[in-house]
Amino acid sequence: MYDGKQVVRVATKYKKADLYNIGKEMSDRKGTGNYDKERTQFNYSYVSLTQNNLYQEVKQFLKNNNIEYLNKPSTNLLNGVTFTSGSEFFISLGMKFKDSGRTYHNGDKKGQAVLVPDIKSSNDIPKAVSYFFDSCMDFLKEYVGEENILLATIHYDEDTPHLQAYFMPIVDKVKRKKFVKDKDGNVVKEEVKKKDGSSAIVPKLLRDDKGNIVYEEVKGKFLNCDQFWKDRGGQLSFHTMQNDFNKFITERGFNLYRGDIGTNKVSQTKLDYSIAEKKAELEELNKEKENTLKIIENSKNALENIENRKDKDLLNPTKRKLVGYKEKDIVKIIDYTKELEDKVDILEVDNSNKDIQIGKLTEENKTFKNNSELIKKNKVIKEQKQEISRLSDLVNVLSSNIDILKMKLEKEISKWKNLFKKMCKAIDKVLGRVKPKENLEDYEDLADAINNDNYDYEKNEEKDKDDFEIEI
């Protein structure tokens, strides 16, 4: 069983016009996220800006490192990457979450409550969570080059903790088209027809015998997004990155589900996800609007029926006479009949409205059933936490008992030490020794001599021992 799903999202098309918004989002927390300003203080930055804004940071980086690039508005200057997982993964690492009061409107968790981190101090961020993001950062450094990362921050103030980073796609060699040159080494130019029918003078491309353009490899430092990802697998580069990250993070001790290997799923950016959520929420609101309009229409029809009966004035006692009944009794019967008809209309509306509510609850129940696997997993996690808590209590009890036994043992050892000192002092006194022996072994030898009747009390010393040789 996995602890959660691996989420690695990559965006490659950040241009000059995007840098301002990216910088504001990272520094001032203004963007597409559900930011909790009370948790912003717990965000952690691995790499921060050294310039006034992100655009200046990019320009300074390119200048300081002598990097060649195409200075055009369409140039992809920055790449972005996000590392994270679902709330269940961070819960498995010990982080506490709380209900935000919102629900998911699309995806696997549709209909479930949106859980957000419950962080009130830095102590609420488990070391295992910090280590996970440290590992993500280590992977990114290896994958894109530590020197190329301009911004990298752990965000704890959004719905799900995540590491968001931006880096420059730098390569050390590129392939460039070769052009035809004359005998003096000057590039030959030719006239070509453009799509709009006009003519232009452009350098003449060098081609091989088969008519293919000839390229040359140039070494140096270049900002080249296309070449950067070609070097990492081309069309399979994101797929390869997902595999490499899963292997890396597994070796660090984390258990994340890689996803369906071989599928052509496109990485979804935070903005894409936010748009999908808003669209799904709008669909739900439209359905709610339709249901509300139906209820209003039913109620309106019921009121019109009641008003129509009043206007028709059916069973008017002034127009009809019933033999054998007093007129006031007939009026009461008519009024009661009208009340019953009104109640029937109201009940019909109420039943119709209840049918609408039942339909809504049925849909919610389907969503609940679709999430049964997650419910089972949460149950297992809860049981595991209870077992861990029980074992933790047992360890505490055992630790307490060990401390008690240790104290008793130390007390007993001290008791015997004091007794031994007293016995040695008593022996010295009985034997008339003025000066006590220095070593413990001396008292041990004396005790052996007395116990084995090998002590001369008159001379106050041990008797000479006989030598015994082993006979051959």
N, C-alpha and C positions, 0 to 999 in steps of 0.2 A: 504493500500500500504506500502510495506517495503522500508526502506532507502538503503538497500543493502543486500548482501548475507553474512552469517556467514562463516568464514573460520578459522578452527582450524585444523592444520596439526600436526601429532605426528610421531616421528621416535624413534624406541626402540633399534636398533641394532648397537649402536656406541661402538666400541671396542678400545683397546689400540692403534692399528694402525691408527685409525681415529682421535685421539685427536689432533695431530699436525696440521692437515688441519683445523679442527674446530677452534682451537685457532688462527691460522693465518687469517682465514676468519673474525672472530669477532674483532680482534685487528688491523690487517693491511688491512682489507677489500680486501682480495684476495680469490676469489672463483667463483661461477657460476652466480653472480648477475651483473646487469648493474649499476655499482657504479658511482655516480657523486661526485667526490672529493670535489667540491665546497659546497655540501650539507652534507658531512661527519661531519663537525664541529657541526651540529645541532643534531646529534645522542645523545640519552640520555641513560645512564646506570643506572639500578637499582642495579645490582650486578656486580662487577668487579673482576678480578683475583687478588689474594694476593700473588701468587707465580710467578716465571719467565715464566711459560707456563702452559697450561691446564693439561698436564700429571702430572706435579709436584703438581698441585692443587688437582687433584683427589687422588694421593697417600697420600698427607698430610691430606686430609679430612678423608680418610679411617683410617689413623693412629691415628689422634687426637680424633676420635669418637669411637675407638675400634670396628670397624665394621668387621665382618667376611665375607669373600668372597672367591670365587674360583679363584686363581691367575693363569689364563690360557689365552692365546691369544684369545680364542673364547668367553670369558666372556663379556657379555654386561655391560659395565661400566657406560655408560651415556644414558639418554633419551633426546630427543629434542622436543620442541613444538613451533609452530608459531601461533600467533593470528593476524588476519587482516580481511580486506574486500576489495571490489572493489573501484575504484576511485570515483564512484558515491556516495558511503557512506560518504567518507571523504569530498566530495564537499558539501553534505547536512549538514556537521558539520561546514562549513565555510572555508575549506581549498581551496586555489587556485591551479589549475593545468594548464599545458601547453602541447602542442603537441610535442612529442619527435622526430617526423619525421619517426618513425617506425610504423608498423602495426602488429596486432595479426595474427598468422598463423594457429591457431586451437582454439577449444573451442567455447563458446557462443559468444565471441567478434571477431570471425574470420573476418578479413577484415577491422576492425575498427582501428582507430589511437590509438597508445599507449600513454596515458596521464601520465605525471610525475609531482610530486609536484613542484610548483613554489615558492621556499623558498629562500629568500635573507637575511633574518634576523630572529631572534627568534620570532619577532612579527608576522611573517607569519604562525606561528603554533598556531591555535585557542585553547583556553582553553578546548573546548569540545573534541578536539582530544586527548589532554593530559589526560583528565579525562577518556576517553575511554580506553587508555592503562593502566592508573592507575587501572581501574576496572579489566582489564584482568590480571594484576599482582596480585591483591587481590585474584582473583579466583584461580590462580596458587598456591599461598601461601597456601590457604586452601586445595587444592586438593592434593598436593604432599609434603607439609611441607616446610615452609619458610627456615628452616635450611638446607634443602637438595638441594637448588637452588645454583648452582655455577656460573652461568653466566646469565644475563638477560639485554637486550639492545633494545631500540626502534631504528629502522633504518629508517631514513628519506632520505637516499642517494640512495635508489633503486627505481624501478618503482612505487612500492606501499608501503606506510608506514606500518610497521609491528613490532610486538614485538617478538623477537627471544630469547628463553631461553633454558638452559640445566640444568638438574637436575639428582641427583643420586636416583635410584629406591630402597629406603631403606624400609625394613619391620621390625616389632618387633617380629615376630614369623614365623617359617617355619615348614614344615612337612618333616621328614627325615625317610628313610627306617630303620627298625629295623633288627638286625642280631641275629642269634642263638648264645647263649653263653653256655659254659660248667658250671659245678658246682662251679668253681672258679671265674666265671665272665669273662672269656676270650672268645673272639669271635672265633667261630668255622669256619674253612676254608674248602673249598671243591675244587675239580678239575672239571673244566668245559671245554667243547670244544668250541673254537672260530670259527668264520665264515670261516676263512682260513684253518680250519682243525687242527690247533695247539691247545695245551692244556695250561691252566693257572690255578693258585691257587688263589681263590678269597674268600672273606668272604661269609658265607652261609646266605642267606636271610631268615628272619622269615616269615612264611606264616600261615594264619588262616585255619580253617577246610575246606574251599572251595578252598583253594590254592591261595588266593589273598595275595599280599604282605602287611605286617602290617607296618603302619606308626606311628610315635610318633611326638607330637607337642613340639617344642623347642622354648623357649622365649629368646630374646636378641636383638641384632642389626645385621641385615644381609643385604648385597647387593644381591638382588635376583629379577631380572626383571620379570621373569615368575610369581612369587608369588605376586609381586607388582600389576600386572594387574589382576591376579585372584581375589585378594581382592577387585577389583573395577569392577567386573562383568565378568571376564573371556573372552569368545568369544564376549560378548556384551559390553566389557569395553569401547571401543572407541565410540560406539553408545551411551552408558550411559553418557560418558563425554560430548559429543555434546549436549545432552539434558540438562544436569546440567548447562553447560555454557550458553546455550540459556536462561534458566530460570534466572540465575544469572545476565546476562547482560541486560535482559529485565527489571528486578527489578531496575537496575541502570538508567533506562530511555532511553535505546537505542532500536531501532526497526529493528532487523536483521532477515532475513529469515533463519530458521533452516536447510532447505533442505528437501529432500524426506525421511521422517522417514520410516524405515523398509527396505530400500534398502541396498544392500551389497557393497556399493561403498568403495573402499580402499582409504585411505588418500594419497594424492599425495605430495611427498616431492618437495622442490624447485628444486633439481637436476632432478627429474622425469619430472617436468614441463618444465624445460629448454631443456631437451632432446626431449620432445614432440614438443616444439616450433621449434627446429632446424630441426627435421624430417619433419615437415609440411613446413618449409621454403625451405628445400631441394627439396621436391616434387614440390613446386611452381617454383623453379629455373629450375628443370628438364622440367616442362611444358613450361616455357619461352624458354628454350634451344631448345625444339622440334619446337616451333613456329618460332624461329629465323632460325633454320636449313631449315624449309619449305620455309621461305621467301628467304633465300640464294639460295636454290635449284631452286625455280621459276625464280629468277633473272638470275641464271646461264643458265637455259634452254632457256630463252628469248634471251640472248646474243649469245648462240650457234646457234639459228635459224637465227639470223641476219647475223652471220658470214657465215653460210651455203649458204645463198642466195647470199652473195657477191662472194663466191667461185664458185657457179654454173654460175654466170654471165648471168642470164636470161635477155632476151630482149637486148642483146648486139648489138648496132647499126652497128658494123662492120660486123656482120653476117646476119643481116636482113635489108631489105629495105621496107619502107612503102611508097606506091605511093601517091603523092600529098603533102607530108610533107618534109620540110627541115630537114637535119640530126641533126642540133643543137636543133631544136624543139623536135625531137624524144628523144634526150639525156635528155632534161629537163623533158619530160613526164616520162621517165624511172626512173630518179633520184627521182622525186616526188612520183612515185609509190612505190619505195623502202622505202622512208621516211614514207609513210602511213603504209606499212607493219611493219616497225620497231615500229611505234607508237601503232599499234594494239597489237603487242607482249608486249610492255611495259604496255599498259592499262590492258591487261589480267593479267600480273603479279601484277599490282597495285590492281586490283579487288580481286585477290586471297589473297593478303596480307591483304586487308581490311576485307575480310571474316574472316581471322584469328583474326584480332583485334576485330571484332564484336563479335566473340565467346568469347574472353577474357572479353569484356565489359559486355556481357550477364551474365557470371559467377559472375562478380563483382556486377551486379545489383541484382542477386539472393541473394548474401550475404547481400546486403543492405536491401532487403525486409525482410530477416530473422531477421534483427535487428530492425524491425519497432516498436516493443514494447519498446525497449530501447529509440528509438527516441521520442516516445510519452511521456515516463517518463521524458526525458530530457526537453521536451517542457513544461510539467507541472511544473518541478522544476524551469525553467526559468520564467514562469508566476508567481510562488509563490515568487520568488526573487524580481520581479518587484513590486508585491503587498506589500511585506515587505519594499522595498525601498520607495514606496509611503507613507505608513503609518509612516515610520521613519521620512520622510520629514514633514508630518503633525504634528507629535509629536514635532519636532523641532520648527515649527511655533507656536504651542500652548504654548510651553515652553517659547518662546520669548515673546508672548503676556502676559503670566502670569507675567513674570518679569517686563514688562512695567506697568501693572495694579498694581503690588505690589509697585513699585516706586511711582506711583501716589497716592496710598492709604497712604503710609508712609508720603508723602509730605503734604497731606490733614490733617492727624492726627497731624503732627507737627504744621501746621498752626493754628488748633483749640486749641492746647495746649498753644501756645504763646498768642492767643487771651484771653483764660481763665485766664492766669496769669495777663495780662493787666487789665482785668475786676475786678479781685480780688483786685489788687492794687488801682484801681480807687474807688472801694467801700470803702476800708479802708480810703482813703483820704477824701471822701465825709462825712463819718461818724466820722471823726476826730480820728480814731484809730491810736495810736502811734505804737502799736505792732501788726503785722498781726497774724491772726489765724494760728495754726499749721496744723490742719487737714482739709481735703477736706469736711468732713461732716459738719464742722462748717459753711462754706460758703453756703453749701446746705441748712442747717436749716435757715440761715439768709435770703436766697433768698425766701424760703417758707414763712417766717414771713412777709417780705415786700409785697410779692404778695397777701397774705391773710389779709392785713391790721392788722397785729398782731405785729407791731414793734413800740416801744415808742421812738420817735426821741429825746424827751427832756432828757430822762434818758439814751438814747443811748443803749437800750437793748430790748430784746423781752418781750412782755407783758405776765403776768401770764395766764396760760391756765386753763379753767374751767374743772372740772371733770364731766364726764357724765357716769351715771350708767345705765345699761340695766334694764328697768322695768320688773318685774315679772308679 
